[in-house]
């Protein structure tokens, strides 16, 4: 009743695949002593081990999973597929067995993301204040229950202060492949709907899109629709940074061009991680952690240990252990790895620091409380003659009490949510319906960018996947329910030739729940692109695109409908 304007629209998104280049693979050896070793490209060695134990009816202690270097996963390499079959074939033959899945089978049987139907209703005052919002989300689960609709419900209105909100989510079983996680699963679909309704409100009220978001933006103390209250977050800072970009201040240069903006949120997770560190005689350290590296996390984890010890990151030699070599570590996903496994490395390094200080004190015959470590140098707090570098002390360990190592497992609860705001310029060809991306800027709060170029790479990768989802990607089914475009020739993903340089702006609003302020960065960049592109297309041709993908055919249909 308080709203001067109410906008209600319905949206549909097609089924899409994660599109990793490396196929699913598994090599197994069922040994004569009953021990099973699995080599596989997986996002979680321990979660794969647990799933295998259930399928093979074996205790986890009889299974060792060795995670291999992974050629893309994006959530799609969390479930097991070939691993149990390879194990049973090895048991049958007495030989190692290797299986690789054909691309057509990958498309048809390994969890794509959900196709969705979403209805959003939002009201606002003429001054641009949101009064209420309502959403209905129906997500396809495939042939068995278990879509990620709850995540979509959590994220759909998260960028905004909405005092009165109702969100209903439905997990819908359909005769399609069982769905799996795909980078911020369910959130991009939800943002595609909600951010277009926000854009329409801005247009009808004549309010700048970023100004509207600044007025209504979620911040510290805002309650999300599903209950949690935000701690310190960087939503407002992202909006301000986006407004200050040269991109947003520039003008469009030609006909049939449009500019769109959209915001996105992903809550991030923590959960269990383990890390061990050993000090080498040459002053380097060996670090073993349990998180599969799918985005440069070995380096970001190593850098946090190096920071504690005051040594160069190059002196940390990180590796990913198998399930027999490191403590339990939850999967690589949920934008958790640099946060949670980084925290494990931080705590392991703190233990190394304490033991090294004790050893220096023993050598100097002083109290440990009088010794400090700063910038890789051990110093006595009052006797300036007593000092020793990390390398010098490392070389003396074996002769002064033995080697030093540590092993730490953590279960951190302070994962901070991540926000992102994207700006995109497009040009629509009215003759063909083709949409070209002219310029793209992604602004994102990273908390603390441990390795800025890796953060930039994660942002750019998420944006590119979002562009493909927006403009081209979808499953085509024939009348019998079979997929007819199950190859990279027919399932159209963008290449570098389709895209401009993706500009990034990294905002750093420290996460109070992490020693270095880290927030996960890998998933939220895929949340805004589809909505931002849809808003840009509307700005270019005056037609609201309510279905994905916004392919040339779909855009032409919209243009013809507008003319008629």
Secondary structure, DSSP 8 states (H G I E B T S, - for coil): ---SEEEEEEEEE-------SS--EEEEEE-TTS-EEEEE--S-HHHHHHHHHHHHT--GGGEEEEE---S--TTTTSS-SSHHHHHHHHHHHSS-EEEE--HHHHHHHS-----EEEEEEEEE-TTS-EEEEEEEEEEEEESSS--SHHHHHHHTTTTB--SSEEEEEEEEE-SS------SSTTHHHHHHHHHHHHHHHHHHHT--HHHHHHHHB--TT-B-TTS-B--S--HHHHHHHHHTSHHHHS---STTEEEEEEEEEE----EEEEEEEEE-TTS-EEEEE-S--SSSHHHHHHHHHHHHHT--GGGEEEEE--TTTS-----S-TT-IIIIIHHHHHHHHHHHHHHHHHHHHHHHTS-GGGEEEETTEEEESS-TT-EEEHHHHHTTGGGTT---EEEEEEEE-----EEEEEEEEEEE-TTT--EEEEEEEEEEE-SS-TTHHHHHHHHHHHHHHHHHHHHT----B-TTS-BS--STTTS----GGG---EEEEEE----TTSTT-----TTGGGTSHHHHHHHHHHHHHS----BS---HHHHHHHHHHHH-
